Amino acid sequence: EVQLVESGGGLVQPGGSLRLSCAASGFTFRSYWMKWVRQAPGKGLEWVANIKEDGSEKYYVDSVKGRFTISRDNAKNSLYLQMNSLRVEDTAVYYCARSAYFAFDSWGQGTLVTVSS
Amino acid sequence: QSALTQPASVSGSPGQSITISCTGTSSDVGGYNYVSWYQQHPGKAPKLMIYEVSNRPSGISNRFSGSKSGNTASLTISGLQADDEADYYCTSCTSSTTLYVFGTGTTVTVL
């Protein structure tokens, strides 16, 4: 069974940093693109970032470029999102998701990031 | 990149069929057969229901079906059940620097 478990969320002040982690199990992690998706409170879903199987390609939504960095450690079956210069509008539940068929075929339970002073 | 347009809400009685539309442009929905649909119950993670316009993942009921015409994709739920009450989101690949765009979301209510 595919399992994705996010961690690292919490309360941070504007301008601060946070690193999210996603532990993967139940599938061959190194064989899949992985993604981060976020959902602001009471709002819709927003794709945040993609990373290729070997980490050689990374893509970001314009609003986080230069501030967020997606990475992975295939030896540890883990996905990461380093978030710097956080803004109030980055407040959201952050989900990691596995990519298959250009879709998001498995999701974690999400971790809440709150940016507030 | 603007979000894909979905109706805010759709409702139906048990056993009925409903259809949710997802309208984009030739740069996303109309340009790719990579439209997918997600079901999200309150407080839960989204769940993939349809991928590549009309394909169902293993374990998804055949009551859920997808289609596309031009710049508009659709999700049809037939034989509506109480557990179908949830939010539904479409998404598509795009030709812009935003690789994926989600729809605005539709709340399905079972009357």
Interface residues (C-beta under 8 A of the other chain):
Chain A: K35 V37 G44 L45 E46 W47 N50 Y59 V61 D62 Y95 A100 Y101 F102 A103 F104 D105 S106 W107 G108 Q109 G110
Chain B: Q1 A3 Y32 Y34 S36 Y38 A45 P46 K47 L48 Y51 E52 N55 P57 Y89 T91 C93 T97 T98 L99 Y100 V101 F102 G103 T104 G105
